[in-house]
Amino acid sequence: MDAETAKQQMIDAVDDATRLLGGHWEARTGPDYPEDCVLSDGEQGAQWRYLTGSTLAGNPSEDGARIADHWRGQGLQVVVRGSSDGPAVFGSGGGQIASISAYVYPGNYTVQAVSLCFPGDADRIVEQQADE
């Protein structure tokens, strides 16, 4: 896994979820700067994080169930937690991203994904981006 592939797979996962939910979405955090993580062999790696949000009112119960079913269909392990605000849906596995979540709260829908950890130093990647 390389930095660009990990980033694109994460962006694709977020875009797929936001298309399914509909409405207008705006990036809130990322995917500009990588964060530190630990590779399976214990070495230092880096990963991307991307958070996007919408003021979509939607139907939280239906939308939460729809995104959960969609992610299960993609082979993700899914956990759904309810709250007084609406459902929170968490997905992991599948080999394309480390995790993805959707908070389906009326007027404040969010989708966030974390890329797979890839070899590299997050600080060095940031420095390289600044030099470009």
ROMI-802286 format. One record per atom (N, C-alpha, C, O): residue in one letter; chain; atom name; x, y, z. Coordinates in nm, 2 decimals, padded with zeros to 4 digits, always signed. Example, Ala and Ser with C-alpha at 12.3 -4.5 7.8 and 13.67 -1.06 7.14 Angstrom:
2
> residuo | cadena | atomo | px | py | pz
> A | A | N | +01.32 | -00.57 | +00.78
> A | A | CA | +01.23 | -00.45 | +00.78
> A | A | C | +01.32 | -00.33 | +00.78
> A | A | O | +01.42 | -00.33 | +00.85
> S | A | N | +01.28 | -00.22 | +00.71
> S | A | CA | +01.37 | -00.11 | +00.71
> S | A | C | +01.29 | +00.00 | +00.79
> S | A | O | +01.34 | +00.11 | +00.80
***
This chain:
132
> residuo | cadena | atomo | px | py | pz
> M | A | N | +00.09 | -00.12 | +00.00
> M | A | CA | +00.00 | +00.00 | +00.00
> M | A | C | +00.09 | +00.12 | +00.00
> M | A | O | +00.19 | +00.13 | +00.08
> D | A | N | +00.06 | +00.22 | -00.09
> D | A | CA | +00.13 | +00.35 | -00.09
> D | A | C | +00.04 | +00.46 | -00.05
> D | A | O | -00.08 | +00.44 | -00.04
> A | A | N | +00.10 | +00.58 | -00.02
> A | A | CA | +00.02 | +00.69 | +00.03
> A | A | C | -00.10 | +00.73 | -00.06
> A | A | O | -00.21 | +00.75 | -00.01
> E | A | N | -00.07 | +00.74 | -00.19
> E | A | CA | -00.17 | +00.79 | -00.28
> E | A | C | -00.29 | +00.69 | -00.30
> E | A | O | -00.41 | +00.72 | -00.30
> T | A | N | -00.26 | +00.56 | -00.30
> T | A | CA | -00.36 | +00.45 | -00.31
> T | A | C | -00.45 | +00.45 | -00.19
> T | A | O | -00.57 | +00.45 | -00.19
> A | A | N | -00.38 | +00.46 | -00.07
> A | A | CA | -00.45 | +00.46 | +00.06
> A | A | C | -00.55 | +00.58 | +00.06
> A | A | O | -00.66 | +00.57 | +00.11
> K | A | N | -00.50 | +00.70 | +00.02
> K | A | CA | -00.58 | +00.82 | +00.02
> K | A | C | -00.70 | +00.81 | -00.07
> K | A | O | -00.81 | +00.85 | -00.03
> Q | A | N | -00.67 | +00.76 | -00.19
> Q | A | CA | -00.78 | +00.75 | -00.29
> Q | A | C | -00.89 | +00.65 | -00.25
> Q | A | O | -01.01 | +00.68 | -00.27
> Q | A | N | -00.85 | +00.54 | -00.19
> Q | A | CA | -00.94 | +00.44 | -00.14
> Q | A | C | -01.03 | +00.50 | -00.03
> Q | A | O | -01.15 | +00.47 | -00.03
> M | A | N | -00.97 | +00.58 | +00.05
> M | A | CA | -01.05 | +00.64 | +00.16
> M | A | C | -01.14 | +00.75 | +00.11
> M | A | O | -01.26 | +00.75 | +00.15
> I | A | N | -01.10 | +00.83 | +00.01
> I | A | CA | -01.18 | +00.93 | -00.05
> I | A | C | -01.30 | +00.86 | -00.12
> I | A | O | -01.42 | +00.91 | -00.11
> D | A | N | -01.27 | +00.76 | -00.19
> D | A | CA | -01.37 | +00.68 | -00.27
> D | A | C | -01.48 | +00.63 | -00.17
> D | A | O | -01.60 | +00.63 | -00.20
> A | A | N | -01.44 | +00.58 | -00.05
> A | A | CA | -01.53 | +00.52 | +00.04
> A | A | C | -01.62 | +00.63 | +00.10
> A | A | O | -01.74 | +00.61 | +00.11
> V | A | N | -01.57 | +00.75 | +00.13
> V | A | CA | -01.65 | +00.86 | +00.17
> V | A | C | -01.74 | +00.91 | +00.06
> V | A | O | -01.86 | +00.93 | +00.09
> D | A | N | -01.69 | +00.92 | -00.06
> D | A | CA | -01.78 | +00.97 | -00.17
> D | A | C | -01.89 | +00.87 | -00.19
> D | A | O | -02.00 | +00.91 | -00.22
> D | A | N | -01.86 | +00.74 | -00.18
> D | A | CA | -01.97 | +00.64 | -00.20
> D | A | C | -02.08 | +00.65 | -00.10
> D | A | O | -02.20 | +00.64 | -00.13
> A | A | N | -02.04 | +00.67 | +00.03
> A | A | CA | -02.14 | +00.69 | +00.14
> A | A | C | -02.22 | +00.81 | +00.12
> A | A | O | -02.34 | +00.81 | +00.14
> T | A | N | -02.15 | +00.92 | +00.09
> T | A | CA | -02.23 | +01.05 | +00.07
> T | A | C | -02.32 | +01.05 | -00.05
> T | A | O | -02.43 | +01.11 | -00.04
> R | A | N | -02.28 | +00.98 | -00.16
> R | A | CA | -02.37 | +00.96 | -00.27
> R | A | C | -02.49 | +00.89 | -00.23
> R | A | O | -02.61 | +00.92 | -00.27
> L | A | N | -02.47 | +00.78 | -00.15
> L | A | CA | -02.59 | +00.70 | -00.11
> L | A | C | -02.68 | +00.78 | -00.02
> L | A | O | -02.81 | +00.76 | -00.04
> L | A | N | -02.63 | +00.86 | +00.07
> L | A | CA | -02.72 | +00.94 | +00.15
> L | A | C | -02.78 | +01.06 | +00.09
> L | A | O | -02.88 | +01.11 | +00.13
> G | A | N | -02.71 | +01.11 | -00.02
> G | A | CA | -02.77 | +01.22 | -00.09
> G | A | C | -02.74 | +01.36 | -00.03
> G | A | O | -02.66 | +01.36 | +00.07
> G | A | N | -02.79 | +01.46 | -00.08
> G | A | CA | -02.77 | +01.60 | -00.02
> G | A | C | -02.63 | +01.66 | -00.06
> G | A | O | -02.56 | +01.60 | -00.14
> H | A | N | -02.61 | +01.77 | +00.00
> H | A | CA | -02.48 | +01.85 | -00.02
> H | A | C | -02.39 | +01.82 | +00.09
> H | A | O | -02.42 | +01.84 | +00.21
> W | A | N | -02.26 | +01.79 | +00.06
> W | A | CA | -02.16 | +01.76 | +00.16
> W | A | C | -02.04 | +01.85 | +00.14
> W | A | O | -02.00 | +01.88 | +00.03
> E | A | N | -01.98 | +01.89 | +00.26
> E | A | CA | -01.86 | +01.97 | +00.25
> E | A | C | -01.75 | +01.91 | +00.34
> E | A | O | -01.78 | +01.86 | +00.45
> A | A | N | -01.63 | +01.91 | +00.30
> A | A | CA | -01.52 | +01.86 | +00.38
> A | A | C | -01.50 | +01.94 | +00.50
> A | A | O | -01.51 | +02.06 | +00.50
> R | A | N | -01.49 | +01.87 | +00.62
> R | A | CA | -01.46 | +01.94 | +00.74
> R | A | C | -01.32 | +01.92 | +00.79
> R | A | O | -01.26 | +02.02 | +00.84
> T | A | N | -01.26 | +01.81 | +00.77
> T | A | CA | -01.12 | +01.78 | +00.80
> T | A | C | -01.06 | +01.69 | +00.70
> T | A | O | -01.12 | +01.59 | +00.66
> G | A | N | -00.95 | +01.72 | +00.65
> G | A | CA | -00.87 | +01.64 | +00.56
> G | A | C | -00.93 | +01.64 | +00.42
> G | A | O | -01.02 | +01.72 | +00.39
> P | A | N | -00.87 | +01.56 | +00.34
> P | A | CA | -00.77 | +01.46 | +00.36
> P | A | C | -00.63 | +01.51 | +00.33
> P | A | O | -00.55 | +01.45 | +00.26
> D | A | N | -00.59 | +01.62 | +00.39
> D | A | CA | -00.47 | +01.69 | +00.35
> D | A | C | -00.34 | +01.64 | +00.42
> D | A | O | -00.24 | +01.64 | +00.36
> Y | A | N | -00.35 | +01.61 | +00.55
> Y | A | CA | -00.23 | +01.58 | +00.62
> Y | A | C | -00.24 | +01.44 | +00.68
> Y | A | O | -00.34 | +01.41 | +00.75
> P | A | N | -00.14 | +01.36 | +00.67
> P | A | CA | -00.14 | +01.22 | +00.73
> P | A | C | -00.11 | +01.23 | +00.88
> P | A | O | -00.06 | +01.32 | +00.93
> E | A | N | -00.15 | +01.12 | +00.94
> E | A | CA | -00.13 | +01.10 | +01.09
> E | A | C | -00.04 | +00.98 | +01.11
> E | A | O | -00.04 | +00.89 | +01.02
> D | A | N | +00.02 | +00.97 | +01.22
> D | A | CA | +00.10 | +00.85 | +01.25
> D | A | C | +00.01 | +00.73 | +01.28
> D | A | O | -00.10 | +00.74 | +01.33
> C | A | N | +00.06 | +00.61 | +01.25
> C | A | CA | -00.01 | +00.48 | +01.28
> C | A | C | +00.10 | +00.38 | +01.29
> C | A | O | +00.22 | +00.41 | +01.27
> V | A | N | +00.07 | +00.26 | +01.33
> V | A | CA | +00.16 | +00.15 | +01.34
> V | A | C | +00.12 | +00.04 | +01.24
> V | A | O | +00.01 | -00.01 | +01.24
> L | A | N | +00.22 | +00.00 | +01.16
> L | A | CA | +00.20 | -00.11 | +01.06
> L | A | C | +00.19 | -00.24 | +01.14
> L | A | O | +00.23 | -00.25 | +01.25
> S | A | N | +00.14 | -00.34 | +01.07
> S | A | CA | +00.12 | -00.48 | +01.13
> S | A | C | +00.25 | -00.54 | +01.18
> S | A | O | +00.25 | -00.62 | +01.27
> D | A | N | +00.36 | -00.50 | +01.12
> D | A | CA | +00.49 | -00.55 | +01.17
> D | A | C | +00.55 | -00.47 | +01.28
> D | A | O | +00.66 | -00.49 | +01.32
> G | A | N | +00.48 | -00.37 | +01.33
> G | A | CA | +00.52 | -00.28 | +01.44
> G | A | C | +00.60 | -00.16 | +01.40
> G | A | O | +00.63 | -00.08 | +01.48
> E | A | N | +00.63 | -00.15 | +01.27
> E | A | CA | +00.70 | -00.03 | +01.22
> E | A | C | +00.60 | +00.09 | +01.21
> E | A | O | +00.48 | +00.08 | +01.21
> Q | A | N | +00.67 | +00.21 | +01.21
> Q | A | CA | +00.59 | +00.34 | +01.20
> Q | A | C | +00.53 | +00.35 | +01.06
> Q | A | O | +00.60 | +00.31 | +00.96
> G | A | N | +00.41 | +00.39 | +01.05
> G | A | CA | +00.35 | +00.42 | +00.93
> G | A | C | +00.27 | +00.55 | +00.93
> G | A | O | +00.28 | +00.62 | +01.03
> A | A | N | +00.19 | +00.57 | +00.83
> A | A | CA | +00.10 | +00.69 | +00.82
> A | A | C | -00.03 | +00.65 | +00.77
> A | A | O | -00.05 | +00.55 | +00.70
> Q | A | N | -00.13 | +00.73 | +00.80
> Q | A | CA | -00.27 | +00.71 | +00.75
> Q | A | C | -00.33 | +00.85 | +00.73
> Q | A | O | -00.29 | +00.95 | +00.79
> W | A | N | -00.44 | +00.85 | +00.64
> W | A | CA | -00.51 | +00.97 | +00.62
> W | A | C | -00.65 | +00.96 | +00.69
> W | A | O | -00.69 | +00.85 | +00.73
> R | A | N | -00.70 | +01.08 | +00.72
> R | A | CA | -00.84 | +01.09 | +00.78
> R | A | C | -00.91 | +01.19 | +00.71
> R | A | O | -00.86 | +01.30 | +00.67
> Y | A | N | -01.04 | +01.16 | +00.68
> Y | A | CA | -01.13 | +01.25 | +00.61
> Y | A | C | -01.26 | +01.26 | +00.67
> Y | A | O | -01.33 | +01.16 | +00.69
> L | A | N | -01.31 | +01.38 | +00.70
> L | A | CA | -01.44 | +01.40 | +00.77
> L | A | C | -01.52 | +01.50 | +00.68
> L | A | O | -01.47 | +01.61 | +00.65
> T | A | N | -01.64 | +01.46 | +00.64
> T | A | CA | -01.73 | +01.55 | +00.57
> T | A | C | -01.86 | +01.56 | +00.63
> T | A | O | -01.90 | +01.46 | +00.71
> G | A | N | -01.93 | +01.66 | +00.61
> G | A | CA | -02.06 | +01.68 | +00.68
> G | A | C | -02.16 | +01.74 | +00.59
> G | A | O | -02.14 | +01.80 | +00.49
> S | A | N | -02.29 | +01.73 | +00.64
> S | A | CA | -02.40 | +01.78 | +00.56
> S | A | C | -02.51 | +01.83 | +00.66
> S | A | O | -02.52 | +01.77 | +00.77
> T | A | N | -02.59 | +01.93 | +00.62
> T | A | CA | -02.70 | +01.97 | +00.71
> T | A | C | -02.83 | +01.90 | +00.67
> T | A | O | -02.94 | +01.94 | +00.70
> L | A | N | -02.81 | +01.79 | +00.60
> L | A | CA | -02.92 | +01.70 | +00.56
> L | A | C | -03.01 | +01.67 | +00.68
> L | A | O | -02.96 | +01.63 | +00.78
> A | A | N | -03.14 | +01.69 | +00.66
> A | A | CA | -03.24 | +01.65 | +00.77
> A | A | C | -03.27 | +01.50 | +00.75
> A | A | O | -03.26 | +01.43 | +00.85
> G | A | N | -03.30 | +01.46 | +00.63
> G | A | CA | -03.32 | +01.32 | +00.60
> G | A | C | -03.41 | +01.24 | +00.70
> G | A | O | -03.49 | +01.30 | +00.77
> N | A | N | -03.40 | +01.11 | +00.69
> N | A | CA | -03.47 | +01.02 | +00.78
> N | A | C | -03.37 | +00.94 | +00.85
> N | A | O | -03.33 | +00.84 | +00.80
> P | A | N | -03.32 | +00.98 | +00.97
> P | A | CA | -03.21 | +00.91 | +01.03
> P | A | C | -03.22 | +00.76 | +01.05
> P | A | O | -03.12 | +00.69 | +01.02
> S | A | N | -03.33 | +00.71 | +01.09
> S | A | CA | -03.35 | +00.57 | +01.11
> S | A | C | -03.33 | +00.50 | +00.97
> S | A | O | -03.26 | +00.40 | +00.96
> E | A | N | -03.40 | +00.54 | +00.87
> E | A | CA | -03.39 | +00.48 | +00.74
> E | A | C | -03.25 | +00.49 | +00.68
> E | A | O | -03.19 | +00.40 | +00.63
> D | A | N | -03.19 | +00.61 | +00.69
> D | A | CA | -03.06 | +00.64 | +00.64
> D | A | C | -02.95 | +00.56 | +00.71
> D | A | O | -02.86 | +00.51 | +00.64
> G | A | N | -02.96 | +00.55 | +00.84
> G | A | CA | -02.87 | +00.46 | +00.91
> G | A | C | -02.87 | +00.32 | +00.87
> G | A | O | -02.77 | +00.25 | +00.85
> A | A | N | -03.00 | +00.27 | +00.86
> A | A | CA | -03.01 | +00.13 | +00.82
> A | A | C | -02.96 | +00.11 | +00.67
> A | A | O | -02.90 | +00.00 | +00.64
> R | A | N | -02.99 | +00.21 | +00.59
> R | A | CA | -02.94 | +00.19 | +00.45
> R | A | C | -02.79 | +00.19 | +00.44
> R | A | O | -02.73 | +00.11 | +00.36
> I | A | N | -02.72 | +00.28 | +00.51
> I | A | CA | -02.58 | +00.28 | +00.50
> I | A | C | -02.52 | +00.16 | +00.57
> I | A | O | -02.42 | +00.10 | +00.52
> A | A | N | -02.58 | +00.11 | +00.68
> A | A | CA | -02.53 | -00.02 | +00.74
> A | A | C | -02.54 | -00.13 | +00.64
> A | A | O | -02.45 | -00.21 | +00.63
> D | A | N | -02.66 | -00.15 | +00.58
> D | A | CA | -02.68 | -00.25 | +00.48
> D | A | C | -02.58 | -00.24 | +00.36
> D | A | O | -02.52 | -00.34 | +00.32
> H | A | N | -02.56 | -00.12 | +00.32
> H | A | CA | -02.47 | -00.09 | +00.21
> H | A | C | -02.32 | -00.14 | +00.24
> H | A | O | -02.26 | -00.20 | +00.16
> W | A | N | -02.28 | -00.10 | +00.36
> W | A | CA | -02.14 | -00.14 | +00.40
> W | A | C | -02.13 | -00.29 | +00.43
> W | A | O | -02.03 | -00.35 | +00.39
> R | A | N | -02.23 | -00.35 | +00.48
> R | A | CA | -02.23 | -00.50 | +00.50
> R | A | C | -02.22 | -00.56 | +00.36
> R | A | O | -02.15 | -00.66 | +00.34
> G | A | N | -02.29 | -00.51 | +00.26
> G | A | CA | -02.28 | -00.56 | +00.12
> G | A | C | -02.14 | -00.55 | +00.06
> G | A | O | -02.11 | -00.62 | -00.03
> Q | A | N | -02.07 | -00.45 | +00.12
> Q | A | CA | -01.93 | -00.44 | +00.07
> Q | A | C | -01.83 | -00.52 | +00.15
> Q | A | O | -01.71 | -00.51 | +00.12
> G | A | N | -01.88 | -00.60 | +00.24
> G | A | CA | -01.79 | -00.69 | +00.32
> G | A | C | -01.74 | -00.63 | +00.44
> G | A | O | -01.65 | -00.68 | +00.51
> L | A | N | -01.79 | -00.51 | +00.48
> L | A | CA | -01.74 | -00.45 | +00.61
> L | A | C | -01.81 | -00.51 | +00.73
> L | A | O | -01.93 | -00.56 | +00.72
> Q | A | N | -01.74 | -00.51 | +00.84
> Q | A | CA | -01.81 | -00.55 | +00.97
> Q | A | C | -01.87 | -00.42 | +01.02
> Q | A | O | -01.81 | -00.32 | +01.03
> V | A | N | -02.00 | -00.43 | +01.05
> V | A | CA | -02.07 | -00.31 | +01.09
> V | A | C | -02.13 | -00.32 | +01.23
> V | A | O | -02.18 | -00.42 | +01.27
> V | A | N | -02.12 | -00.20 | +01.30
> V | A | CA | -02.18 | -00.19 | +01.43
> V | A | C | -02.27 | -00.06 | +01.42
> V | A | O | -02.23 | +00.04 | +01.37
> V | A | N | -02.39 | -00.08 | +01.47
> V | A | CA | -02.48 | +00.04 | +01.47
> V | A | C | -02.52 | +00.07 | +01.62
> V | A | O | -02.55 | -00.02 | +01.70
> R | A | N | -02.50 | +00.19 | +01.65
> R | A | CA | -02.54 | +00.24 | +01.79
> R | A | C | -02.64 | +00.35 | +01.78
> R | A | O | -02.63 | +00.44 | +01.70
> G | A | N | -02.74 | +00.33 | +01.86
> G | A | CA | -02.85 | +00.44 | +01.86
> G | A | C | -02.82 | +00.54 | +01.97
> G | A | O | -02.76 | +00.51 | +02.07
> S | A | N | -02.87 | +00.66 | +01.95
> S | A | CA | -02.87 | +00.76 | +02.06
> S | A | C | -02.99 | +00.84 | +02.04
> S | A | O | -03.07 | +00.83 | +01.94
> S | A | N | -03.01 | +00.94 | +02.13
> S | A | CA | -03.13 | +01.02 | +02.12
> S | A | C | -03.12 | +01.11 | +01.99
> S | A | O | -03.22 | +01.16 | +01.94
> D | A | N | -03.00 | +01.14 | +01.94
> D | A | CA | -02.97 | +01.22 | +01.82
> D | A | C | -03.00 | +01.14 | +01.70
> D | A | O | -03.04 | +01.20 | +01.60
> G | A | N | -02.98 | +01.01 | +01.70
> G | A | CA | -02.99 | +00.93 | +01.58
> G | A | C | -02.89 | +00.82 | +01.58
> G | A | O | -02.81 | +00.81 | +01.67
> P | A | N | -02.89 | +00.74 | +01.47
> P | A | CA | -02.79 | +00.63 | +01.47
> P | A | C | -02.65 | +00.67 | +01.44
> P | A | O | -02.63 | +00.77 | +01.36
> A | A | N | -02.55 | +00.60 | +01.49
> A | A | CA | -02.41 | +00.61 | +01.45
> A | A | C | -02.38 | +00.47 | +01.40
> A | A | O | -02.40 | +00.37 | +01.46
> V | A | N | -02.32 | +00.47 | +01.28
> V | A | CA | -02.29 | +00.35 | +01.21
> V | A | C | -02.14 | +00.34 | +01.19
> V | A | O | -02.08 | +00.43 | +01.14
> F | A | N | -02.08 | +00.23 | +01.23
> F | A | CA | -01.93 | +00.21 | +01.22
> F | A | C | -01.90 | +00.09 | +01.13
> F | A | O | -01.96 | -00.02 | +01.15
> G | A | N | -01.81 | +00.11 | +01.04
> G | A | CA | -01.77 | +00.00 | +00.95
> G | A | C | -01.62 | -00.02 | +00.96
> G | A | O | -01.54 | +00.08 | +00.97
> S | A | N | -01.57 | -00.15 | +00.95
> S | A | CA | -01.43 | -00.17 | +00.94
> S | A | C | -01.41 | -00.30 | +00.86
> S | A | O | -01.50 | -00.38 | +00.84
> G | A | N | -01.28 | -00.32 | +00.83
> G | A | CA | -01.25 | -00.44 | +00.75
> G | A | C | -01.27 | -00.42 | +00.60
> G | A | O | -01.29 | -00.30 | +00.56
> G | A | N | -01.27 | -00.52 | +00.52
> G | A | CA | -01.29 | -00.51 | +00.38
> G | A | C | -01.17 | -00.48 | +00.30
> G | A | O | -01.17 | -00.50 | +00.18
> G | A | N | -01.06 | -00.45 | +00.36
> G | A | CA | -00.93 | -00.43 | +00.29
> G | A | C | -00.90 | -00.31 | +00.22
> G | A | O | -00.80 | -00.29 | +00.16
> Q | A | N | -01.00 | -00.21 | +00.21
> Q | A | CA | -00.98 | -00.09 | +00.14
> Q | A | C | -00.95 | +00.03 | +00.23
> Q | A | O | -00.88 | +00.12 | +00.19
> I | A | N | -01.01 | +00.03 | +00.35
> I | A | CA | -00.99 | +00.14 | +00.45
> I | A | C | -00.98 | +00.07 | +00.58
> I | A | O | -01.02 | -00.04 | +00.60
> A | A | N | -00.93 | +00.15 | +00.68
> A | A | CA | -00.92 | +00.10 | +00.82
> A | A | C | -01.06 | +00.10 | +00.88
> A | A | O | -01.10 | +00.01 | +00.95
> S | A | N | -01.13 | +00.22 | +00.87
> S | A | CA | -01.26 | +00.23 | +00.92
> S | A | C | -01.34 | +00.34 | +00.86
> S | A | O | -01.28 | +00.43 | +00.79
> I | A | N | -01.47 | +00.34 | +00.88
> I | A | CA | -01.56 | +00.45 | +00.83
> I | A | C | -01.67 | +00.46 | +00.92
> I | A | O | -01.71 | +00.36 | +00.98
> S | A | N | -01.72 | +00.58 | +00.94
> S | A | CA | -01.84 | +00.60 | +01.03
> S | A | C | -01.93 | +00.70 | +00.97
> S | A | O | -01.89 | +00.79 | +00.90
> A | A | N | -02.06 | +00.68 | +01.01
> A | A | CA | -02.16 | +00.78 | +00.97
> A | A | C | -02.24 | +00.81 | +01.09
> A | A | O | -02.30 | +00.72 | +01.16
> Y | A | N | -02.25 | +00.94 | +01.12
> Y | A | CA | -02.34 | +00.98 | +01.23
> Y | A | C | -02.46 | +01.05 | +01.16
> Y | A | O | -02.44 | +01.15 | +01.09
> V | A | N | -02.57 | +00.99 | +01.18
> V | A | CA | -02.69 | +01.02 | +01.10
> V | A | C | -02.78 | +01.10 | +01.20
> V | A | O | -02.88 | +01.05 | +01.24
> Y | A | N | -02.75 | +01.23 | +01.22
> Y | A | CA | -02.82 | +01.31 | +01.31
> Y | A | C | -02.89 | +01.42 | +01.23
> Y | A | O | -02.83 | +01.48 | +01.15
> P | A | N | -03.02 | +01.44 | +01.25
> P | A | CA | -03.09 | +01.54 | +01.17
> P | A | C | -03.02 | +01.68 | +01.17
> P | A | O | -02.99 | +01.73 | +01.28
> G | A | N | -02.99 | +01.73 | +01.05
> G | A | CA | -02.93 | +01.86 | +01.04
> G | A | C | -02.78 | +01.85 | +01.06
> G | A | O | -02.71 | +01.95 | +01.04
> N | A | N | -02.72 | +01.73 | +01.09
> N | A | CA | -02.58 | +01.72 | +01.11
> N | A | C | -02.53 | +01.58 | +01.08
> N | A | O | -02.49 | +01.50 | +01.17
> Y | A | N | -02.54 | +01.54 | +00.95
> Y | A | CA | -02.49 | +01.41 | +00.91
> Y | A | C | -02.34 | +01.43 | +00.89
> Y | A | O | -02.29 | +01.53 | +00.84
> T | A | N | -02.26 | +01.33 | +00.93
> T | A | CA | -02.12 | +01.33 | +00.91
> T | A | C | -02.08 | +01.19 | +00.86
> T | A | O | -02.13 | +01.09 | +00.90
> V | A | N | -01.98 | +01.19 | +00.77
> V | A | CA | -01.91 | +01.06 | +00.73
> V | A | C | -01.76 | +01.08 | +00.75
> V | A | O | -01.71 | +01.18 | +00.70
> Q | A | N | -01.70 | +00.99 | +00.82
> Q | A | CA | -01.55 | +01.00 | +00.84
> Q | A | C | -01.49 | +00.87 | +00.81
> Q | A | O | -01.54 | +00.76 | +00.85
> A | A | N | -01.38 | +00.87 | +00.74
> A | A | CA | -01.30 | +00.75 | +00.71
> A | A | C | -01.16 | +00.77 | +00.75
> A | A | O | -01.10 | +00.88 | +00.74
> V | A | N | -01.09 | +00.65 | +00.78
> V | A | CA | -00.95 | +00.65 | +00.81
> V | A | C | -00.89 | +00.55 | +00.71
> V | A | O | -00.94 | +00.44 | +00.70
> S | A | N | -00.79 | +00.59 | +00.64
> S | A | CA | -00.73 | +00.50 | +00.54
> S | A | C | -00.65 | +00.39 | +00.61
> S | A | O | -00.63 | +00.39 | +00.73
> L | A | N | -00.61 | +00.29 | +00.53
> L | A | CA | -00.52 | +00.19 | +00.57
> L | A | C | -00.39 | +00.25 | +00.61
> L | A | O | -00.35 | +00.35 | +00.55
> C | A | N | -00.32 | +00.19 | +00.70
> C | A | CA | -00.19 | +00.24 | +00.74
> C | A | C | -00.09 | +00.20 | +00.63
> C | A | O | -00.09 | +00.08 | +00.59
> F | A | N | -00.01 | +00.29 | +00.59
> F | A | CA | +00.09 | +00.26 | +00.48
> F | A | C | +00.23 | +00.30 | +00.53
> F | A | O | +00.24 | +00.38 | +00.62
> P | A | N | +00.33 | +00.24 | +00.47
> P | A | CA | +00.47 | +00.27 | +00.51
> P | A | C | +00.50 | +00.42 | +00.49
> P | A | O | +00.47 | +00.47 | +00.38
> G | A | N | +00.56 | +00.48 | +00.58
> G | A | CA | +00.60 | +00.62 | +00.57
> G | A | C | +00.60 | +00.69 | +00.70
> G | A | O | +00.55 | +00.64 | +00.80
> D | A | N | +00.65 | +00.81 | +00.70
> D | A | CA | +00.66 | +00.90 | +00.81
> D | A | C | +00.56 | +01.02 | +00.79
> D | A | O | +00.59 | +01.09 | +00.70
> A | A | N | +00.46 | +01.03 | +00.87
> A | A | CA | +00.36 | +01.14 | +00.85
> A | A | C | +00.42 | +01.27 | +00.84
> A | A | O | +00.39 | +01.35 | +00.76
> D | A | N | +00.52 | +01.30 | +00.93
> D | A | CA | +00.59 | +01.43 | +00.93
> D | A | C | +00.66 | +01.46 | +00.81
> D | A | O | +00.66 | +01.57 | +00.75
> R | A | N | +00.73 | +01.35 | +00.76
> R | A | CA | +00.81 | +01.37 | +00.63
> R | A | C | +00.71 | +01.39 | +00.51
> R | A | O | +00.75 | +01.47 | +00.42
> I | A | N | +00.60 | +01.33 | +00.51
> I | A | CA | +00.50 | +01.35 | +00.40
> I | A | C | +00.45 | +01.49 | +00.40
> I | A | O | +00.44 | +01.55 | +00.30
> V | A | N | +00.43 | +01.54 | +00.52
> V | A | CA | +00.38 | +01.68 | +00.53
> V | A | C | +00.49 | +01.78 | +00.48
> V | A | O | +00.46 | +01.87 | +00.41
> E | A | N | +00.62 | +01.75 | +00.52
> E | A | CA | +00.73 | +01.83 | +00.47
> E | A | C | +00.74 | +01.83 | +00.32
> E | A | O | +00.76 | +01.93 | +00.26
> Q | A | N | +00.72 | +01.71 | +00.26
> Q | A | CA | +00.73 | +01.70 | +00.12
> Q | A | C | +00.62 | +01.77 | +00.05
> Q | A | O | +00.64 | +01.84 | -00.05
> Q | A | N | +00.50 | +01.77 | +00.11
> Q | A | CA | +00.39 | +01.84 | +00.05
> Q | A | C | +00.41 | +01.99 | +00.06
> Q | A | O | +00.38 | +02.06 | -00.04
> A | A | N | +00.48 | +02.04 | +00.16
> A | A | CA | +00.51 | +02.18 | +00.18
> A | A | C | +00.61 | +02.23 | +00.07
> A | A | O | +00.60 | +02.34 | +00.03
> D | A | N | +00.70 | +02.14 | +00.04
> D | A | CA | +00.80 | +02.17 | -00.06
> D | A | C | +00.75 | +02.18 | -00.20
> D | A | O | +00.81 | +02.23 | -00.29
> E | A | N | +00.63 | +02.11 | -00.23
> E | A | CA | +00.58 | +02.11 | -00.36
> E | A | C | +00.51 | +02.23 | -00.41
> E | A | O | +00.46 | +02.24 | -00.52
***
